[in-house]
């Protein structure tokens, strides 16, 4: 009888049937379709992916202060580490007011100093410090950074009616400009290019030195290539670069929180040292609505001793970011962005956000 029941169960599973109590587990695995990347050049199969420069900041100090050179592992060094060693993103791409970083020997007093510093500079508490063992010991170093941004658009955009995003039938909140919007909102937007309803980019001006780039595209490339393509298309575009009264604009609210452990760099002997990385973590708390953008990101590395056309009437352009798009954040006069996100499923992303 037991053999018959077991055989029946195997047949049911093979047929693709799932029991009701499996639904929760499936939902959890779906949330894994949001990937935090260590580099703008990192490849990913995830439809929704994010990069922020915070982990690169701690890696730079880890290289320069602790290892005193490129990080190389005994055995094979992963491509991720080779990319981080290039230090393609540095603190010089940020205003000093927007980040805090430090490096030193692990100790309770160092933890207290960090907590005091981020409270004083950003009025923030850490989401990440309690995950580290701060007891002092030989070979235990900590490299920490926080990146904080909180800026407003020149004018608050209008809140628009909720609509679906992409293929997900669940409606999400939007903001932007429609036919009833005040013309004063036009100054919020600069047009980079408009090739079609599925291929365009705009930049949103803010009251700070930060610019929000929004690139509507289905191209599935690494962030560095998407950023290059966006700028190249902008240079080649000969159409209107200003937002016109017949144009429309909308983009969804974003509310995201993610924690990432970069396990591929942990527990491996670093050549030229007696160290290995015990923990390498990054958090991202990102919000965007009709008023502006808030970004808080932390990263930490903790070590331990190693165990071994003219003539036609103008037509309206619809800058609708209601399907897959990429967002970059960059400071004025800087050559590289400090944040990037590819949005394929807003509803899924917003489920991760903090209230």
N, C-alpha and C positions, 0 to 999 in steps of 0.2 A: 504493500500500500504506500509506504514511504517513497519507494522508487517511482511509483506512478505520479505522486504529488510533485516530486522533484522534476520529473520529466515534463509535466504539465507547466510548471513554473518556468522552466527553460524555454519552452515553446512560446509562452506568452511574451517573455522578454525579447526573444528573437524576432517576434512579429512587430516590435516597436511600441507595444502598449506600455504606458507608464501609469503607475498607481497614483492616486490623488496625493498621497503623502510625499511623493517625489517632487511636487511642484515647487515647494520652497527651495529645495536644493538647486533645481534648475534655474530659478530666479537669481540665486546667488552667483551661479556660474555666468549668467548673462552680464552681471555687473563687472565681471572681469574683462569685459570688452572695452574698458577705458584704461589705456596704458600710459604710464609716466615714463618718459624717455630720458636717458642721461645726456644725450647730445642732439643738436639740431640735425645732425647727419645720421642719426640712428634709424635703421629700417624698422618697419613695424607692419604687422598684418592686422592690427586693431583698427576698426573703423573710426573710433574716437581716441585720439592720443594727444598728449600734452608734453611740452618741454618748458622748463624755466631755468634760468641761469644760476640758481642758488647752489645746486650741488657742484657745479663747475667752480664756483667761488671757493668752496671748502676744499675741493680737489687741488686747486691752484696753491693754496696755503699748505696743504698736506705735502705737495711736491716740493715747494720752495723752502719750507721751514723744517719739516720733519725728515723727509727722504733726501732732500737737497739734490734733486734731479728727477728725471723721468721714473715713473713707477714701473718696475718690471718684476714679474713673478717667476719663481722657480718653475720650470716647465713652460707651457704655452701661456703667453700673455694675451688675454682676450682683445678683440678689436675695439671694444668699448673703452678699455684702459688706454689703448694706443690713441684713440680719439680724444680722451680726456687729457692726456699728456700734451696734446697740441695747444691747450689753453686758448681755444678759439674765442671763448667769451671770458672777459676779465672785468674786474671792478671798475676799470676806467670807462666802461660803457654805461655806468650808472652815476647819478648824482650821489654824493656822499650822504646826503640826507635820507636816502632811500634804503640804505643797508647798514647792517652792523655785522662785524665778523671778528673772531678772535681765535687764538690757538694757544695751547698750553698743556701742562701736566694735569691729568685728571685729579680732582679733589673736590670735596664739598664746597670749599671756598670759591673755586672757579665757577661751579654751578651757581652759587649765590651772586657772584659778580655778573654773570650773564643775565640772570633774572632781573637784577637791579638795572643793568644797562638797557635792556629792551623795554623795561617799564618806563624808564626815564626818557628814552629816545622815541619810542613808538606808543607808549601806554598799552603795551601788549604783554600777554603771558605766553609761555611756551607750550606747545603741544608735544614736544619731542624730548625734552631734557630728562624726564623721568624714565625714559627707556634705556638710559645709559647707567652703567655701574660707575659711580664716581669715587669709589674707594681708591686711595692712592696706592700705586705699586709700580715697580720698575717696568718700563715699556708701555705704560698706559698714558696715551696722549689723547686730547680731544680737539677737533677743529669744528667750529660752529659758525653758522651764518644765518641771518634773517634778512629777507627782502620784503619791504613793506611799501605798498602804493595805495593811495586813496585820493582820487582826483575826480573832478566834475567836468562835464561837457560845458561848452560856452553857454549854452542854453539847455534846459531840460527838454528832451524830446517829448512828443505826445505819446501817451499810452494808447496802443491800438488794440483792437479786439483779439481775443485768443483765436488761434488757428492751429491746424496740424502742421507739423514740420516733417518734410520728407515723406517717407512711407509709413511712419508711425501715426496711427489714427488718433492718438491722444493729443488733445489741444494744449498748446503752451502759450504763455504771454509774449506779446511783441511790443516794441516801441518803434517810433520813427516819424515819418512825415507823410501826410496824405493831403487830399484836396482841401481839407478844412484847417490845415495847420497854418500857423502864423509864418509869414515870410522871414521873420527874424531867425527861424531855425535853419535857414539855408546856409548861414555862415558856419554852422557846425560841420559841414561836409565839403570835402574836396574830392573831385573825381580823378582817379588815376587813369582809368580807361573803361570803356564800355564797348565790348565787341558783340555781345549778345546777352540775352536774359540769363544765360548760364555761364557767362565768362565776363566778369567785370570786377573792379576793385575800387573801393573808396577809402578815404582817410577821415577820421573824426577828430576834430580839434577840441582841445580841452583848456581849462584854466591854468594848467600846469605846463611843464615842458614835455609832457607825454602825448603821444599820438597813437590812436587806435586804427590799425589797418584791417580792413575786411575784404577778403578775396573770395569771391564766389567761383568755385571750380569743382569739377569731378575728378581732376587729376589726383592720382594716388602716389605721391612722391614723398621723399623725405622733406622735412621742413626747410632745410637750406636750399633745396632745388625749387620748392614752391616760392620761397622768398625771392630767389633770383628771377624766376619766371614773372612774378608780379611786377618787379621793378623794370624788367626788360619790356614787358607789354606797355607799361606806363610811358617809357621813353619813346616807344614807337607810335603811340596813340596821337592822332592829330585832331581828334574831335574836341568838343567842349570840355573844359576842365572844371567848370563851375556847375553847381547844382541849380537847375532851372525850375521855374514855377510849375512847369508841366511834368517834372520828374516826380517820382515816388520813391520812398525808402522805408524799409522795415527790417528789423533784426530781432531775434528772440532774446528775452532775458536769459542769463546764464547764472547758475548757482551750483558750484562744484566744490567738493572737498575730497582729496585723495592723499593717501600715504603710500610711499614706495620704499621698499627695502632693496637695495642693489646687492643682492646676494652673490652675484658673479664676481664681485671684487673682495669678498670676505673669506677669511680663514685660509689664506694662501700666503706662503712666505714671500716677503718682498726682498728681492736681491739687493745686496749691499747693506742690509739692516738685519736686526734680530727681531723684526716686527711683522705682524700681520694685522689686517683690518678686522676688528671684532664686529663692528656694526657700521653700516653706511645707509643712512635714512634721509628721506626728503618728504616734506608735506607741502600741499598746495591748497590754498583756500581762495577761490576766485569767484567774484560776483560782478555782474554787469547788468545794469537796468537803465531806464530812461534818463537818470540823473548822472550816472558816471560809472566808474570802475573801482573796485577794491580788490587788492591782491595781497595776501600774506603767505609767504613761503619760508620754510625753515629747512636747513640741511645740517647734517652732523656726521662726522667720521670719528670713530673711537678705535684706538689700537690696543693691542696687547702683545706680549712677547710671543714670538712664533713657537709653535710646537714643531717641529721641523716644517558820306557823298553830297556835293553842291547841287543847287537847282531844285531841291525838294523841300517841302514844308517840314519843319522840325517835328519829329515824332516823340512822344513821351518815352522815357527810359524807365524801366521798372527795376530798381535796385532792391530786389526782394531776396533776402537771405533766408529763404524758406526751404532750403535743401543744403546738402553738404557744403560747408565753407570753412575757411581757415582764418584765424585771427592772430595778428602779431601785435605786441606792445613794444614800443621803442621810444627812447628819449630823443628830443630834437638835437641836431648836430652830432648825433652818435651814428656809427656806421653799421651797427647790428642791433637787432631786437633783443629784449631780455625775456620775452615770454611768447609762446606760440601754442595754439590749440587747434586741432582739426575737429570740427563738430559734424557728426553724422546723425546722432540721435539725441536731441535736446532733452526729451523727457527722461531718458535713461541717465544722462549726465546730471540733470537737476535733482534726481533722487538722492545723489550723493552730497548735496549741499547742506550747509548748516543753517539753521533758522536764526 
